[in-house]
């Protein structure tokens, strides 16, 4: 893994990948590099306008790339169901899209926005695409979490932060949910004898635009400027931040339920195994979150019963 970079990505010819949030930041870099190595890549984007711009940008960067746009709003389960409908086979799903430290709001289905988009939307998407993933040899599901999961574990009695809402705690809990989801999905896949690998990754501190979106939405211009300055001085590039995700998505030695991040203090550097909080490996918590996620989304994972 030492010094691993995009030149080490295996040939992806003949494989189809879906990357959520691929119109910018990490998602665009991930989609571009998969396409560069021969994959057919679907850019799953909420905004059709930004999605079309991203397709044009990517094909300009990688002439001849096989890339297409799929409209996907993870905050609307009807959109998730519509997006997942056409797939008979899928080799790679990268659950990358997310929101961070947003003002309190709810999704189209009434879920707290960060939990609804970052976790429930991807839980539903993965479940609806699972038959297509099971139909492909050695398929993978890579879910992008964050070291911000250290801000707190989930509260089973208040998944939607209805009692108390603190935007950073809610974000951290949604990132813990990403890791618990990966943990339970990996367990269920192994128990069913499936070849699909479920893994997680995080970018460290990467300048992606995610850091400034929350303050901008709240009109907190001073905080937005501070975040922008931090990105310029402290953060690594989106290209560097995407490497752990690309490693988890393509490297041959990736293990189920692994968590890959930057090697230098989990902040920046080449991909390496990353430390994670013990609560993200709690079997009971994983099962409970899974059961509640099925209930809230109405999506069950056929063939992967607990």
C-alpha positions in Angstrom: 0.0 0.0 0.0 3.0 2.3 0.5 3.0 5.0 -2.1 -0.1 3.7 -3.8 -1.5 6.1 -6.4 -3.8 6.3 -9.4 -1.2 4.5 -11.6 -1.7 1.4 -9.4 -5.4 1.2 -10.2 -6.0 -2.2 -12.0 -7.6 -2.2 -15.4 -11.3 -1.6 -15.0 -12.4 -2.5 -18.6 -15.7 -4.2 -18.8 -16.8 -3.0 -15.3 -19.6 -0.6 -14.5 -19.4 1.8 -11.6 -21.9 4.1 -10.0 -20.4 7.1 -8.1 -22.8 9.2 -6.1 -22.1 12.9 -5.8 -19.8 12.8 -8.9 -20.4 16.3 -10.1 -17.5 17.7 -8.0 -15.0 17.2 -5.3 -14.0 13.7 -4.4 -16.7 12.1 -6.5 -15.6 13.7 -9.7 -12.0 12.6 -9.1 -13.1 9.1 -8.3 -15.3 8.9 -11.4 -12.6 10.4 -13.6 -9.9 7.9 -12.5 -12.2 4.9 -12.8 -13.1 6.0 -16.3 -9.4 6.6 -17.1 -8.8 2.9 -16.3 -11.6 1.8 -18.6 -14.7 1.6 -16.4 -18.1 2.6 -17.6 -19.0 5.2 -15.0 -22.4 6.5 -14.1 -22.3 10.0 -12.4 -25.1 9.9 -9.9 -26.0 13.6 -9.3 -28.8 15.5 -7.7 -28.6 18.5 -10.0 -29.0 17.6 -13.7 -27.4 20.9 -14.8 -24.3 20.3 -12.6 -24.3 16.7 -13.7 -24.2 17.5 -17.4 -21.4 20.0 -16.7 -19.5 17.2 -14.9 -20.0 14.8 -17.8 -18.6 17.4 -20.2 -15.7 18.1 -17.9 -14.8 14.4 -17.4 -15.0 13.6 -21.1 -12.7 16.5 -21.8 -10.2 15.2 -19.2 -10.5 11.6 -20.4 -11.2 11.5 -24.1 -13.2 8.5 -25.1 -14.4 7.9 -21.6 -17.6 5.8 -21.3 -19.6 8.0 -18.9 -23.2 8.9 -18.4 -25.4 10.9 -16.1 -28.0 9.5 -13.7 -30.2 11.8 -11.7 -30.2 10.8 -8.1 -31.5 12.8 -5.1 -30.5 10.8 -2.0 -32.9 13.0 0.1 -35.9 11.6 -1.8 -36.5 7.9 -1.7 -38.7 8.1 -4.8 -35.7 9.4 -6.7 -33.5 6.6 -5.2 -36.0 4.0 -6.4 -36.2 5.5 -9.9 -32.4 5.6 -10.2 -31.9 2.0 -9.2 -34.5 0.6 -11.6 -32.4 0.0 -14.8 -29.5 -2.0 -13.4 -29.2 -5.7 -14.0 -25.5 -5.9 -13.2 -23.2 -3.5 -11.3 -19.6 -4.1 -10.4 -18.9 -1.1 -8.1 -21.0 1.3 -6.1 -19.2 4.2 -4.4 -21.5 5.8 -1.8 -19.7 9.2 -1.8 -22.3 12.0 -1.8 -23.0 13.7 1.4 -23.8 16.9 3.3 -21.9 18.3 6.3 -22.8 20.5 9.3 -26.0 21.8 7.6 -28.7 23.8 9.4 -31.5 21.6 10.7 -33.7 20.5 7.9 -35.6 17.4 6.7 -35.5 15.3 3.5 -38.5 14.8 1.2 -39.4 11.8 3.4 -39.2 13.7 6.7 -35.7 12.5 7.9 -33.1 14.8 9.4 -31.1 15.9 6.4 -27.7 14.6 7.3 -28.9 11.3 8.6 -31.3 11.0 5.7 -28.9 11.8 2.9 -25.6 10.5 4.3 -26.9 7.2 5.6 -30.5 6.4 4.8 -30.3 7.4 1.1 -27.2 5.3 0.6 -28.7 2.4 2.6 -31.7 2.4 0.3 -29.7 2.8 -2.8 -27.4 -0.1 -1.9 -30.3 -2.3 -1.0 -32.1 -1.6 -4.3 -28.9 -2.2 -6.3 -27.9 -5.4 -4.3 -29.4 -7.8 -6.9 -27.3 -6.1 -9.6 -24.2 -6.2 -7.4 -24.7 -9.9 -6.6 -25.0 -10.6 -10.3 -21.4 -9.3 -10.9 -18.3 -11.3 -10.0 -16.2 -9.7 -7.2 -18.5 -6.6 -7.0 -17.8 -3.9 -4.3 -19.7 -1.4 -2.2 -17.4 1.4 -0.9 -19.0 3.9 1.5 -17.2 7.1 2.3 -17.2 8.0 6.0 -15.1 10.5 7.9 -12.9 10.8 10.9 -15.7 13.0 12.2 -17.4 9.8 13.2 -15.4 10.3 16.4 -17.8 13.1 17.3 -20.3 10.6 18.4 -22.1 7.3 18.1 -25.7 7.1 17.0 -28.6 7.5 19.4 -31.0 4.7 18.7 -33.8 6.6 20.4 -33.2 9.8 18.4 -31.9 8.8 15.0 -33.3 12.0 13.4 -32.0 14.4 16.1 -35.5 15.5 17.0 -34.8 16.1 20.7 -31.6 18.1 20.3 -29.9 19.2 17.0 -26.3 20.1 16.9 -25.1 20.2 13.3 -21.6 18.8 13.9 -22.8 16.0 16.3 -25.5 15.1 13.7 -22.8 14.9 11.0 -20.6 12.7 13.1 -23.4 10.4 13.9 -24.2 10.1 10.2 -20.6 9.1 9.5 -20.7 6.6 12.4 -23.9 5.2 10.7 -21.9 4.8 7.4 -19.3 2.6 9.3 -21.9 0.6 11.2 -23.8 0.0 7.9 -20.5 -1.2 6.3 -19.9 -3.4 9.3 -23.3 -5.1 9.2 -23.4 -5.3 5.4 -20.0 -7.1 5.4 -21.3 -9.5 8.0 -24.5 -10.3 6.1 -22.6 -10.7 2.8 -20.2 -13.2 4.4 -23.0 -15.1 6.1 -24.8 -15.5 2.7 -21.6 -16.6 0.9 -21.7 -13.7 -1.5 -18.6 -12.4 -3.3 -19.5 -8.8 -2.9 -17.0 -6.8 -0.7 -18.3 -4.0 1.5 -15.6 -1.6 2.6 -15.3 2.0 3.8 -12.8 4.8 3.3 -12.3 8.4 4.3 -10.3 11.2 2.6 -8.6 12.7 5.7 -8.8 16.5 5.4 -9.3 17.2 1.8 -10.4 20.4 0.1 -13.7 19.4 -1.6 -16.1 22.3 -1.0 -18.0 20.3 1.5 -16.5 22.3 4.4 -17.9 25.6 3.2 -21.4 24.4 2.1 -22.9 24.4 5.6 -21.7 27.9 6.6 -22.8 29.3 3.2 -26.3 27.8 3.6 -26.6 29.5 7.0 -25.2 32.9 5.8 -22.2 32.6 8.2 -19.7 34.4 6.0 -17.0 34.6 8.6 -17.1 30.9 9.2 -17.2 30.2 5.5 -14.0 32.4 5.0 -12.3 30.6 7.8 -13.1 27.2 6.3 -11.9 28.4 2.9 -8.6 29.5 4.5 -8.2 26.2 6.3 -8.7 24.4 3.1 -6.0 26.4 1.4 -3.4 26.1 4.2 -4.1 22.7 5.8 -6.0 20.5 3.5 -4.7 18.1 0.8 -6.2 18.3 -2.6 -9.4 16.4 -3.7 -7.1 14.3 -5.9 -5.1 13.2 -2.9 -8.3 12.7 -0.8 -9.8 10.5 -3.4 -6.9 8.0 -3.2 -8.1 6.0 -0.2 -11.6 5.6 -1.8 -10.0 4.5 -5.1 -7.9 2.0 -3.2 -10.9 0.6 -1.4 -12.7 0.4 -4.7 -10.1 -1.3 -6.8 -7.1 -2.7 -5.0 -7.0 -6.5 -5.0 -6.2 -7.0 -1.3 -9.1 -5.0 0.2 -10.8 -6.9 3.0 -14.5 -6.8 3.9 -15.3 -4.1 6.6 -11.9 -2.5 6.1 -11.5 1.3 6.6 -8.9 3.0 4.5 -7.7 6.5 4.9 -4.5 8.7 4.6 -1.4 7.3 6.1 -0.1 10.5 7.9 -2.1 10.8 11.2 -5.2 9.9 9.2 -5.0 13.4 7.8 -3.1 13.2 4.5 -0.8 10.9 2.5 -1.0 7.6 0.7 -3.8 5.1 1.5 -3.4 3.1 4.6 -5.5 1.1 7.1 -7.3 3.7 9.3 -8.2 3.5 13.0 -11.9 3.6 13.8 -13.9 4.1 17.0 -14.9 0.8 18.7 -18.6 1.7 18.5 -18.4 1.3 14.7 -17.6 -2.4 15.2 -20.5 -3.1 17.6 -22.5 -6.0 16.1 -25.6 -5.2 18.2 -25.6 -1.6 17.2 -25.1 -2.5 13.5 -28.1 -4.9 13.6 -30.3 -2.4 15.3 -29.4 0.4 12.9 -30.0 -2.0 10.0 -33.5 -2.9 11.3 -34.4 0.7 11.8 -33.1 1.7 8.4 -35.2 -1.0 6.7 -38.2 0.2 8.6 -37.6 3.9 7.8 -36.8 3.4 4.1 -39.0 0.4 3.3 -36.0 -1.2 1.6 -35.1 -4.8 2.5 -32.0 -6.6 1.3 -33.3 -9.7 -0.5 -31.1 -12.7 0.2 -29.1 -11.0 3.0 -31.3 -11.8 6.0 -29.5 -11.3 9.3 
